[in-house]
Amino acid sequence: MNKIVECRMLTKVFDNQAKALDQVNLDIEENRIYGLLGRNGAGKTTLLKLITGQLFPTTGNVSLFGKRPHENEALLGNICFVKENAFYLKSFRDLKVKDVLKMAEAVYPSWDCSFAEQLAVCFRLDVNKKTKSLSKGMLSAAAIIIGLACRAPLTIFDEAYLGLDAVLRQQFYNTLLQDYTENPRTIIFSTHLIEECKGLMDRVVILEEGEILLHEDMDKINEKSFYVAGRRELVEQHLKGKCILHTEEMGRLVRMAIFDSLSDIEQNAMRLDGIEIQPMPLQKLFITLTAGNGGGENEQNAAAV
């Protein structure tokens, strides 16, 4: 696949303090949905602002569609960055929603007017209201409509849907997947709602303290994330050489979180020894990787697997 974003040794330091990003190397491919995960302060929004040219890197380089993103008006119609606080909508507080949508139509060559109208009905957004009179939820809905209807080649949702209730969030997820299938583009989700959004992602990037801990296809993550529990000596024997992220001890029993491949033969052999194997949800993998829970001398960084 073609790369639409290339980050090389990307570092950002604010006011000579700790590094918000530290030598990040990352490629984003076209027509895929990425989940960008990280704890508060991990560097997610900084990375997205560097990619879209809203910040300058301290060191390193970023390329967007093969060009430098900074002060590049030619790229504006190719990028849509939908943020949680929808500040760009608040700046048009005296305009009606329908007028803001018309402005968006002028920016994005791929804008679908009829789709935007359908979305306004779906999200119960009154387009005749002025932006300043919208509730937090309706501001989120307006921002999401722009993010969907623009069909920009790179669309970023940075916690943009948190103002919606659970029903409207699910409607958003369903609509996005359906439209993405019909109109592929690259979408990046930065989210804390990991379990809720995991069905959208086909590739996951996990940041921690400005560094990438994991960058992997969702299918591969599902194939390599397990909890393995049983008698210590048997579990250790079967998992020798595997990437063990965390170990919980319960007397002679242990429960290990691993990020590694387990063949059918390996799994069958473990079950014959009374060892229980369960899949590890993405959110649990995220917590295990970012919580600083050491797993002993066999622990390895999952990014190295």
C-alpha positions as CSV (number, residue, x, y, z in Angstrom):
1,M,0.0,0.0,0.0
2,N,1.0,3.6,-0.6
3,K,2.2,5.6,2.4
4,I,0.4,8.9,2.9
5,V,2.3,9.8,6.1
6,E,6.0,9.2,6.8
7,C,7.5,10.3,10.2
8,R,11.2,9.9,10.6
9,M,12.9,10.4,14.0
10,L,10.2,12.9,14.9
11,T,10.8,14.7,18.2
12,K,8.9,17.5,19.8
13,V,10.0,19.3,23.0
14,F,7.9,22.1,24.5
15,D,9.7,24.9,26.4
16,N,12.8,22.8,27.1
17,Q,10.7,20.4,29.2
18,A,10.2,16.6,28.8
19,K,9.9,15.3,25.2
20,A,6.3,15.1,24.1
21,L,7.5,12.9,21.2
22,D,10.9,11.1,21.1
23,Q,12.3,9.9,17.8
24,V,9.1,8.5,16.4
25,N,9.2,6.5,13.2
26,L,5.8,5.9,11.8
27,D,4.2,5.2,8.4
28,I,0.5,5.6,7.8
29,E,-0.9,3.8,4.7
30,E,-3.7,4.9,2.5
31,N,-7.2,3.5,2.8
32,R,-6.9,2.0,6.3
33,I,-8.4,2.8,9.7
34,Y,-5.9,3.4,12.5
35,G,-6.5,3.4,16.2
36,L,-4.2,5.8,18.0
37,L,-4.1,4.8,21.7
38,G,-2.3,6.2,24.6
39,R,-2.8,7.5,28.2
40,N,-3.2,11.2,28.8
41,G,0.0,13.0,28.0
42,A,1.3,10.1,25.9
43,G,1.8,12.4,22.8
44,K,-1.2,11.5,20.7
45,T,-2.5,15.0,19.9
46,T,1.1,16.3,19.5
47,L,1.8,13.6,16.9
48,L,-1.5,14.4,15.0
49,K,-0.7,18.2,15.0
50,L,2.8,17.5,13.7
51,I,1.4,15.3,10.9
52,T,-1.1,17.9,9.9
53,G,1.3,20.8,10.0
54,Q,-0.1,22.6,13.1
55,L,3.2,22.2,14.9
56,F,6.8,22.2,13.8
57,P,9.0,19.4,14.9
58,T,12.0,20.1,17.2
59,T,13.9,17.5,15.2
60,G,13.1,14.9,12.6
61,N,10.8,15.1,9.5
62,V,7.2,14.4,8.6
63,S,5.9,14.0,5.1
64,L,2.2,14.1,4.2
65,F,1.2,13.0,0.7
66,G,4.8,13.3,-0.2
67,K,5.0,17.0,0.8
68,R,5.9,19.0,3.9
69,P,2.6,19.7,5.7
70,H,3.6,23.1,7.2
71,E,2.0,26.1,5.7
72,N,1.0,24.1,2.6
73,E,-2.4,25.3,1.4
74,A,-2.4,22.7,-1.4
75,L,-3.0,20.0,1.3
76,L,-5.9,21.7,3.1
77,G,-8.6,19.9,1.0
78,N,-6.9,16.5,1.7
79,I,-7.0,16.7,5.5
80,C,-9.9,16.9,8.0
81,F,-8.9,17.1,11.7
82,V,-12.0,16.8,13.9
83,K,-11.2,17.6,17.5
84,E,-13.0,17.0,20.8
85,N,-13.7,20.6,21.6
86,A,-14.7,21.6,18.0
87,F,-13.0,24.9,18.5
88,Y,-13.2,25.7,14.8
89,L,-17.0,25.6,15.0
90,K,-17.0,27.9,18.0
91,S,-15.2,30.5,16.0
92,F,-18.2,30.6,13.7
93,R,-20.6,31.0,16.6
94,D,-22.8,33.6,14.9
95,L,-23.3,31.5,11.8
96,K,-26.0,29.0,11.3
97,V,-24.9,25.3,11.0
98,K,-26.0,25.1,7.4
99,D,-23.7,28.1,6.6
100,V,-20.8,26.3,8.3
101,L,-21.5,23.2,6.2
102,K,-21.5,25.4,3.1
103,M,-18.1,26.7,4.1
104,A,-16.8,23.1,4.5
105,E,-18.2,22.3,1.1
106,A,-16.0,25.0,-0.4
107,V,-12.9,23.6,1.3
108,Y,-13.2,19.9,0.5
109,P,-13.4,18.7,-3.2
110,S,-14.9,15.4,-2.2
111,W,-17.7,17.0,-0.1
112,D,-21.1,15.1,-0.4
113,C,-23.9,17.6,0.2
114,S,-26.7,15.0,0.2
115,F,-24.8,12.8,2.6
116,A,-24.3,15.8,5.0
117,E,-28.0,16.5,4.9
118,Q,-28.8,12.8,5.7
119,L,-26.3,12.9,8.6
120,A,-27.9,16.0,10.0
121,V,-31.3,14.2,10.2
122,C,-29.6,11.0,11.6
123,F,-27.9,13.0,14.4
124,R,-31.0,15.2,15.0
125,L,-29.0,18.4,14.3
126,D,-31.0,21.5,13.5
127,V,-29.0,23.1,10.7
128,N,-31.0,26.4,11.1
129,K,-29.6,26.9,14.6
130,K,-26.7,29.2,15.2
131,T,-23.5,27.4,16.2
132,K,-23.4,29.3,19.5
133,S,-26.7,27.9,20.6
134,L,-25.7,24.2,20.1
135,S,-25.2,22.0,23.1
136,K,-21.9,20.1,23.5
137,G,-23.5,17.0,22.0
138,M,-24.8,18.8,19.0
139,L,-21.4,20.6,18.5
140,S,-19.9,17.1,18.4
141,A,-22.5,16.0,15.9
142,A,-21.8,19.0,13.6
143,A,-18.0,18.3,13.7
144,I,-18.6,14.6,13.0
145,I,-20.8,15.4,10.0
146,I,-18.0,17.5,8.6
147,G,-15.6,14.7,9.2
148,L,-17.8,12.2,7.4
149,A,-19.2,14.2,4.6
150,C,-15.9,15.8,3.5
151,R,-14.5,12.4,2.7
152,A,-11.0,13.8,2.9
153,P,-8.2,11.4,2.0
154,L,-6.9,11.8,5.6
155,T,-9.6,12.2,8.2
156,I,-8.6,12.4,11.9
157,F,-11.1,12.0,14.8
158,D,-9.3,13.1,18.0
159,E,-11.9,12.2,20.7
160,A,-14.4,14.1,18.6
161,Y,-17.4,12.0,19.5
162,L,-17.2,12.2,23.3
163,G,-20.0,14.7,23.4
164,L,-22.4,12.2,21.9
165,D,-24.5,9.8,24.0
166,A,-24.0,6.0,23.6
167,V,-26.8,5.6,21.0
168,L,-25.4,8.4,18.7
169,R,-21.9,7.2,19.1
170,Q,-22.9,3.7,17.9
171,Q,-24.8,5.4,15.0
172,F,-21.6,7.2,14.1
173,Y,-19.5,4.0,14.2
174,N,-22.0,2.2,12.0
175,T,-22.2,5.1,9.5
176,L,-18.5,5.5,9.3
177,L,-17.9,1.8,8.5
178,Q,-20.5,1.7,5.9
179,D,-19.3,4.9,4.2
180,Y,-15.7,3.8,4.5
181,T,-16.5,0.6,2.7
182,E,-18.1,2.6,-0.2
183,N,-15.6,5.4,-0.1
184,P,-12.2,4.3,1.2
185,R,-9.8,6.8,2.7
186,T,-7.4,6.9,5.6
187,I,-8.9,7.5,9.0
188,I,-7.2,7.9,12.3
189,F,-9.0,7.5,15.6
190,S,-7.4,8.9,18.8
191,T,-9.6,7.5,21.5
192,H,-9.9,6.3,25.1
193,L,-13.0,4.3,24.3
194,I,-10.9,1.3,23.3
195,E,-13.4,-1.5,23.6
196,E,-16.1,0.6,22.0
197,C,-14.0,1.5,19.0
198,K,-12.0,-1.6,18.5
199,G,-14.3,-2.9,15.8
200,L,-13.4,0.1,13.6
201,M,-9.6,-0.4,13.7
202,D,-7.6,-2.5,11.3
203,R,-4.3,-1.2,12.6
204,V,-3.3,0.0,16.1
205,V,-0.6,2.4,17.2
206,I,0.0,2.6,21.0
207,L,2.0,5.6,22.3
208,E,3.5,5.9,25.8
209,E,5.7,8.8,27.0
210,G,6.2,10.0,23.4
211,E,7.4,6.6,22.1
212,I,5.6,3.9,20.0
213,L,5.1,0.8,22.1
214,L,3.1,-1.1,19.4
215,H,2.3,-0.7,15.8
216,E,0.5,-3.7,14.5
217,D,-2.5,-5.0,12.4
218,M,-5.6,-5.7,14.5
219,D,-5.8,-9.2,13.1
220,K,-2.2,-9.9,14.3
221,I,-3.0,-8.4,17.7
222,N,-5.9,-10.8,18.1
223,E,-3.7,-13.7,17.1
224,K,-1.0,-12.8,19.7
225,S,-2.8,-11.5,22.8
226,F,-3.5,-14.2,25.4
227,Y,-3.9,-14.9,29.1
228,V,-2.4,-18.3,30.0
229,A,-3.1,-19.8,33.5
230,G,-2.1,-23.0,35.2
231,R,0.6,-24.6,37.4
232,R,3.7,-22.4,37.4
233,E,6.2,-25.1,36.2
234,L,4.0,-26.2,33.4
235,V,3.1,-22.7,32.2
236,E,6.8,-21.6,32.3
237,Q,7.8,-24.7,30.4
238,H,5.3,-24.1,27.6
239,L,5.9,-20.4,27.3
240,K,9.7,-20.5,27.3
241,G,11.0,-17.9,24.8
242,K,7.6,-16.2,24.5
243,C,7.0,-12.5,25.1
244,I,5.5,-12.4,28.6
245,L,4.1,-9.0,29.5
246,H,2.9,-9.6,33.0
247,T,2.7,-12.4,35.6
248,E,0.2,-12.8,38.4
249,E,1.1,-15.4,41.1
250,M,-1.5,-17.3,43.0
251,G,0.4,-19.8,45.1
252,R,1.5,-22.7,42.8
253,L,-0.6,-21.2,40.0
254,V,0.3,-18.3,37.7
255,R,-1.6,-16.3,35.1
256,M,0.5,-14.7,32.4
257,A,-0.4,-12.1,29.9
258,I,1.6,-12.8,26.7
259,F,1.9,-11.1,23.3
260,D,3.2,-13.8,21.0
261,S,2.0,-16.4,18.5
262,L,0.6,-19.7,19.8
263,S,0.1,-22.4,17.2
264,D,-2.8,-24.8,17.4
265,I,-0.3,-27.5,18.3
266,E,1.1,-25.4,21.2
267,Q,-2.4,-24.6,22.4
268,N,-3.5,-28.2,22.3
269,A,-0.4,-29.3,24.2
270,M,-1.1,-26.7,26.9
271,R,-4.7,-27.7,27.3
272,L,-3.6,-31.4,27.7
273,D,-1.5,-30.2,30.7
274,G,-4.5,-28.5,32.2
275,I,-3.5,-25.0,31.2
276,E,-6.3,-22.5,30.4
277,I,-5.9,-20.1,27.4
278,Q,-8.1,-17.1,26.9
279,P,-7.9,-14.2,24.5
280,M,-6.8,-10.9,25.9
281,P,-9.1,-7.9,24.9
282,L,-7.4,-4.9,23.3
283,Q,-8.1,-2.7,26.2
284,K,-6.4,-5.2,28.6
285,L,-3.4,-5.4,26.3
286,F,-3.2,-1.6,26.3
287,I,-3.4,-1.4,30.1
288,T,-0.8,-4.1,30.5
289,L,1.6,-2.3,28.1
290,T,1.2,1.2,29.5
291,A,0.7,0.6,33.2
292,G,4.4,-0.2,33.9
293,N,3.6,-3.7,35.3
294,G,6.8,-5.6,35.0
295,G,6.5,-9.3,34.0
296,G,9.9,-10.5,35.3
297,E,13.1,-11.5,33.4
298,N,11.2,-12.8,30.4
299,E,9.4,-9.5,29.8
300,Q,10.0,-8.0,26.4
301,N,8.6,-4.9,24.7
302,A,5.7,-6.0,22.5
303,A,6.9,-3.7,19.7
304,A,9.9,-5.9,19.3
305,V,7.9,-9.1,18.5
